[in-house]
Amino acid sequence: MTRLARPGGSPPTPRSVDVARLAGVSQKTVSRVLNDEPYVSADVRRRVLDAAEELGYRRNQAARALASGRTRSIGVVTLGSALYGPASWLIGIERAVRKLGYTLRVATTIEGDPGGIASALASLLDQGVDGVVISEPIDEGVGLISVDVPVLVLGAPPTFTAPQVVTARVGAGRLARAATEHLLELGHATVHHLAGPQRWYSARDRLAGWREALRAHGADEPPVVEGDWSAASGYAAGRELTGDGTVTAVFAANDDMAIGLIRAQLEAGRRVPEDISVVGFDDIPVAAYVTPPLTTVRQPFDAVARQGLALLVQVIEKPDVELPPAADQPVELIVRASTAPPPPRPIPGRGRRATPHAHGGPHGQPAGNEVPSTQP
């Protein structure tokens, strides 16, 4: 199609009347299609959408907001952090919001600022958002907050009053339990835990999942070592644990700490997984390429964000409709080469026996093999 251009200028901006003319329908029909209203046939809807795409037509969002009373925008309050969890949540939220036809407005908080959440919310509400996503991972001791638009809370207690409050969680406790049970089922008498900072809700969930698994298996609960999510804190914890030869299995609350812990163990002359098995949490991109490749659990950020945002948009657009219960996502344990059965106990007078995994991964697999295990 030929587009007319003004002398020295850009092509004229297409209007709804242009879409109607090309599609062979009325402007009212164009409006109904673009507002996703019922009573429009599939054929007419497709003609209008094809014409809009061909012309490069975009709705005037300001006019649409005035007409509908909604801005088709969703705000998110999130920790301003480059850590894998918060960054992955934000990416998943942005993808889900865009796919649902909304725009995203972001307000970040700073760790250690109790007033940051309220300030971020006020900023988003001033921009007229239709709903808010709370992706705030830290307990800042903030009391109940009242919001006048629907709220989706991801991975934290729903300490908000709003017209509707929707929650969605990755199930960190279930993932932690699966990681711990993997080690116990390999034959380890117990599993030590390198925890995340306990001001983080997810660290508390992982600690609780680890404890549940130990209790379910009748295993002793060793003292917890707390890190700060960094590989350096994992390394320090690994140095601390090298003095205890009875430690044969560790579940770390994230992959970075697991990687640091493994480095400390290797420097102390302990082999992974022949002498000590380690499981991480997150399945960060580098986890498959460290030595040995790290067994870990994968968080379903995108799936939970999609599910949660779909529920939020539903209560925004149809506030009187009863929501279905949120479904749990499957647990995905990624078994690589950092876990194996415990080393055999030395027989008095005979010294230490060699383990059957000295030249490969668990169960005779070559080091580096990745065996995804999905549990319901």
ZAMARGU-4260 file (C-alpha; in steps of 0.2 Angstrom, whole numbers, plus 5000, padded with zeros to 4 digits):
<rodrens>
0) 5000/5000/5000 | 5006/5017/4996 | 5008/5029/5010 | 5006/5048/5008 | 5020/5059/5015
5) 5020/5078/5018 | 5034/5087/5010 | 5049/5087/5021 | 5039/5077/5034 | 5035/5060/5040
10) 5020/5050/5034 | 5003/5055/5042 | 4998/5046/5057 | 4984/5033/5053 | 4967/5036/5061
15) 4953/5025/5066 | 4944/5031/5050 | 4958/5025/5039 | 4957/5007/5048 | 4938/5007/5045
20) 4940/5012/5027 | 4953/4999/5023 | 4943/4985/5033 | 4927/4990/5025 | 4918/4993/5041
25) 4911/5007/5052 | 4922/5017/5064 | 4910/5010/5078 | 4915/4992/5073 | 4933/4997/5073
30) 4931/5004/5091 | 4922/4988/5096 | 4936/4977/5090 | 4950/4987/5097 | 4941/4988/5114
35) 4939/4969/5113 | 4920/4970/5115 | 4908/4956/5111 | 4896/4954/5096 | 4909/4956/5083
40) 4911/4941/5071 | 4928/4932/5070 | 4930/4937/5051 | 4926/4956/5054 | 4938/4956/5070
45) 4952/4949/5059 | 4949/4961/5045 | 4950/4976/5057 | 4966/4969/5066 | 4974/4966/5049
50) 4970/4983/5043 | 4977/4991/5059 | 4993/4981/5057 | 4995/4986/5039 | 4993/5004/5043
55) 5003/5004/5058 | 4988/5011/5068 | 4991/5013/5087 | 4977/5018/5099 | 4978/5034/5107
60) 4980/5028/5125 | 4976/5045/5133 | 4960/5046/5124 | 4956/5027/5128 | 4959/5031/5146
65) 4947/5045/5146 | 4934/5035/5138 | 4936/5019/5149 | 4942/5026/5165 | 4957/5014/5164
70) 4975/5017/5158 | 4979/4999/5154 | 4994/5001/5164 | 5001/4990/5178 | 5013/4996/5191
75) 5026/4985/5200 | 5035/4988/5216 | 5052/4978/5216 | 5069/4979/5225 | 5081/4988/5215
80) 5094/4974/5214 | 5104/4964/5201 | 5102/4948/5211 | 5096/4934/5201 | 5079/4932/5209
85) 5072/4950/5209 | 5079/4953/5191 | 5071/4937/5185 | 5054/4942/5193 | 5055/4958/5184
90) 5058/4951/5167 | 5044/4938/5169 | 5032/4952/5175 | 5037/4963/5160 | 5034/4949/5148
95) 5017/4944/5155 | 5011/4962/5156 | 5016/4966/5138 | 5007/4949/5132 | 4991/4954/5141
100) 4991/4971/5131 | 4995/4982/5146 | 5010/4994/5149 | 5022/4992/5164 | 5027/5005/5176
105) 5041/5001/5188 | 5045/5009/5205 | 5060/5002/5214 | 5064/5001/5233 | 5081/5000/5242
110) 5085/4987/5255 | 5084/4994/5273 | 5071/5008/5269 | 5055/5004/5278 | 5046/5018/5269
115) 5051/5013/5252 | 5036/5002/5248 | 5024/5015/5253 | 5033/5029/5243 | 5034/5017/5227
120) 5016/5013/5228 | 5011/5032/5230 | 5021/5035/5214 | 5013/5022/5204 | 4995/5027/5210
125) 4999/5045/5205 | 5002/5038/5188 | 4985/5031/5187 | 4989/5012/5186 | 4975/5000/5185
130) 4983/4987/5197 | 4999/4984/5206 | 5011/4970/5207 | 5021/4969/5224 | 5038/4959/5220
135) 5046/4965/5236 | 5057/4951/5243 | 5062/4958/5260 | 5053/4960/5276 | 5056/4978/5281
140) 5044/4977/5296 | 5031/4988/5287 | 5013/4987/5293 | 4997/4985/5284 | 4996/4996/5268
145) 4980/5001/5260 | 4978/5002/5241 | 4963/5007/5231 | 4967/4996/5216 | 4969/4977/5214
150) 4985/4970/5220 | 4995/4955/5215 | 5008/4949/5228 | 5022/4938/5222 | 5032/4928/5234
155) 5028/4938/5250 | 5014/4938/5263 | 4999/4948/5257 | 5000/4962/5270 | 4989/4974/5260
160) 4971/4979/5260 | 4964/4982/5242 | 4948/4980/5232 | 4955/4963/5227 | 4972/4955/5233
165) 4979/4941/5222 | 4994/4930/5227 | 5006/4919/5217 | 5021/4910/5223 | 5035/4899/5216
170) 5033/4887/5231 | 5051/4890/5237 | 5047/4878/5252 | 5042/4864/5240 | 5058/4867/5230
175) 5069/4867/5245 | 5061/4851/5251 | 5064/4842/5235 | 5082/4848/5235 | 5084/4841/5253
180) 5075/4825/5249 | 5086/4822/5234 | 5101/4821/5245 | 5093/4811/5259 | 5087/4798/5246
185) 5105/4796/5240 | 5109/4789/5257 | 5116/4804/5267 | 5112/4803/5285 | 5107/4822/5286
190) 5109/4838/5276 | 5117/4854/5281 | 5109/4870/5276 | 5118/4886/5270 | 5103/4898/5272
195) 5100/4915/5264 | 5098/4931/5275 | 5082/4928/5285 | 5075/4946/5282 | 5071/4939/5264
200) 5054/4929/5263 | 5061/4917/5251 | 5076/4912/5262 | 5063/4909/5276 | 5053/4898/5264
205) 5069/4888/5259 | 5074/4885/5277 | 5056/4879/5281 | 5057/4867/5267 | 5073/4860/5272
210) 5067/4857/5290 | 5051/4849/5283 | 5061/4836/5273 | 5073/4832/5287 | 5058/4829/5299
215) 5049/4819/5287 | 5064/4807/5285 | 5068/4807/5304 | 5085/4815/5300 | 5094/4826/5313
220) 5094/4845/5310 | 5111/4852/5310 | 5115/4870/5315 | 5111/4882/5301 | 5124/4893/5293
225) 5118/4910/5286 | 5125/4918/5271 | 5121/4934/5261 | 5117/4926/5244 | 5135/4930/5238
230) 5148/4917/5232 | 5160/4925/5245 | 5148/4921/5259 | 5146/4903/5252 | 5165/4902/5252
235) 5166/4908/5270 | 5153/4895/5275 | 5163/4881/5265 | 5179/4886/5275 | 5169/4884/5291
240) 5162/4867/5286 | 5179/4860/5281 | 5183/4857/5299 | 5169/4844/5301 | 5172/4828/5292
245) 5155/4822/5296 | 5147/4834/5284 | 5143/4824/5268 | 5129/4835/5260 | 5124/4853/5260
250) 5109/4862/5252 | 5113/4880/5248 | 5099/4893/5247 | 5105/4899/5230 | 5118/4894/5217
255) 5130/4908/5220 | 5133/4902/5238 | 5134/4884/5233 | 5147/4888/5220 | 5157/4898/5234
260) 5155/4883/5246 | 5162/4871/5233 | 5177/4881/5230 | 5181/4881/5248 | 5179/4862/5249
265) 5190/4859/5234 | 5204/4870/5241 | 5203/4860/5257 | 5206/4844/5248 | 5188/4838/5249
270) 5181/4831/5233 | 5164/4835/5226 | 5153/4824/5225 | 5164/4810/5231 | 5167/4817/5249
275) 5153/4830/5250 | 5137/4833/5239 | 5130/4850/5236 | 5114/4856/5229 | 5110/4874/5225
280) 5094/4884/5221 | 5089/4894/5206 | 5098/4886/5191 | 5107/4902/5186 | 5115/4901/5168
285) 5132/4897/5175 | 5127/4882/5186 | 5129/4870/5171 | 5147/4875/5168 | 5155/4876/5185
290) 5166/4862/5191 | 5158/4850/5194 | 5141/4855/5186 | 5129/4860/5200 | 5114/4850/5204
295) 5100/4863/5208 | 5082/4867/5208 | 5074/4879/5195 | 5062/4892/5199 | 5047/4895/5187
300) 5048/4914/5187 | 5040/4916/5170 | 5026/4903/5173 | 5021/4911/5190 | 5022/4928/5183
305) 5010/4923/5169 | 4998/4915/5180 | 4998/4929/5193 | 4996/4943/5180 | 4982/4934/5171
310) 4973/4934/5188 | 4976/4952/5191 | 4970/4957/5174 | 4955/4947/5177 | 4950/4956/5193
315) 4954/4973/5185 | 4943/4970/5170 | 4929/4959/5178 | 4930/4963/5197 | 4914/4953/5201
320) 4920/4936/5193 | 4926/4923/5206 | 4944/4918/5203 | 4950/4900/5201 | 4962/4894/5214
325) 4980/4897/5209 | 4988/4881/5203 | 5005/4875/5210 | 5019/4874/5197 | 5029/4858/5196
330) 5045/4855/5205 | 5060/4855/5193 | 5075/4847/5201 | 5090/4848/5189 | 5102/4833/5193
335) 5120/4836/5188 | 5137/4831/5194 | 5138/4839/5211 | 5128/4825/5220 | 5131/4807/5224
340) 5129/4794/5238 | 5139/4798/5253 | 5157/4791/5254 | 5158/4774/5263 | 5163/4774/5281
345) 5181/4769/5283 | 5183/4751/5290 | 5195/4752/5306 | 5212/4746/5302 | 5210/4747/5283
350) 5211/4765/5279 | 5199/4774/5267 | 5191/4765/5252 | 5190/4773/5235 | 5172/4778/5230
355) 5164/4772/5214 | 5161/4790/5208 | 5179/4796/5207 | 5179/4798/5188 | 5161/4804/5184
360) 5145/4810/5190 | 5132/4802/5201 | 5125/4785/5196 | 5140/4782/5184 | 5135/4797/5173
365) 5149/4807/5165 | 5153/4823/5175 | 5142/4837/5167 | 5127/4826/5162 | 5111/4835/5166
370) 5096/4825/5171 | 5080/4836/5173 | 5068/4828/5186 | 5051/4835/5186 | 5040/4831/5201
375) 5022/4836/5204
</rodrens>
